[in-house]
Amino acid sequence: MSVAVKVLYFASLRERAGLGEELCETAAGDLAGLYEELSARHGLGWPRAQLRVAVDGAFAEWSAPLRAGSEVVFIPPVSGG
């Protein structure tokens, strides 16, 4: 069974994906699976251990199941000066 989610990309992930957001239809069962799928598609390049993930405005665990209609955000480390 697949679900549709909206994915937002920030910072270097946005540059790698070549877009800021997309609607995805996925059969991934959890956030980790979704990231692996999108990383393979777009060559995102960040290991999951270095990223944070949020769903509908709240940080989430990678093992959290996907829910149809959710907004998923992958957040890379941010460098500052």
C-alpha positions as a printed Julia matrix, in Angstrom:
81×3 Matrix{Float64}:
  0.0    0.0    0.0
  1.39   3.39  -0.9
  0.87   6.78   0.72
  1.21  10.31  -0.61
  3.3   12.78   1.4
  4.73  16.22   0.79
  8.5   16.38   1.24
 10.41  19.62   1.9
 14.16  19.9    1.33
 16.32  22.47   3.12
 19.84  23.84   2.54
 22.23  21.39   0.85
 19.47  18.8    0.39
 17.54  21.37  -1.63
 20.58  21.95  -3.81
 21.15  18.22  -4.36
 17.5   17.43  -5.09
 17.2   20.46  -7.37
 13.85  21.38  -5.82
 12.49  22.72  -2.56
  9.52  20.41  -2.26
  7.75  17.55  -3.97
  4.71  15.37  -3.59
  5.72  11.72  -3.28
  3.77   8.53  -3.66
  5.74   5.9   -1.75
  5.45   2.35  -0.51
  8.06   3.02   2.2
  6.78   1.95   5.6
  8.64   4.52   7.67
 10.6    7.76   7.47
 13.91   5.92   7.09
 12.61   4.04   4.06
 11.3    7.24   2.51
 14.65   8.96   2.95
 16.51   6.0    1.42
 14.14   6.04  -1.56
 14.53   9.79  -2.1
 18.28   9.71  -1.48
 18.69   7.1   -4.22
 16.46   9.11  -6.59
 18.12  12.49  -6.01
 21.63  11.6   -4.78
 21.09  13.46  -1.51
 24.37  12.23  -0.04
 23.81  12.72   3.69
 23.79   9.66   5.96
 20.63   9.53   8.08
 22.67   9.7   11.29
 23.62  13.29  10.41
 20.08  14.48   9.63
 16.97  15.33  11.6
 13.51  14.57  10.33
 10.24  16.31  11.16
  6.65  15.41  10.37
  3.86  17.97  10.41
  6.03  20.48  12.28
  7.41  18.19  15.01
 10.69  16.29  15.15
 10.18  12.55  14.65
 12.04   9.26  14.93
 13.27   7.62  11.73
 11.22   4.54  12.6
  7.94   6.5   12.66
  5.38   5.19  10.15
  4.33   7.34   7.23
  0.85   8.84   7.29
 -0.92   9.9    4.12
 -1.05  13.67   3.67
  1.81  14.41   6.08
  4.48  17.02   5.44
  7.96  15.54   5.91
 11.06  17.7    6.28
 14.64  16.4    6.1
 16.99  18.78   7.93
 20.75  18.67   7.31
 23.31  20.05   9.76
 23.54  23.83   9.57
 26.87  25.59   9.74
 27.04  29.09  11.07
 29.6   31.74  11.45
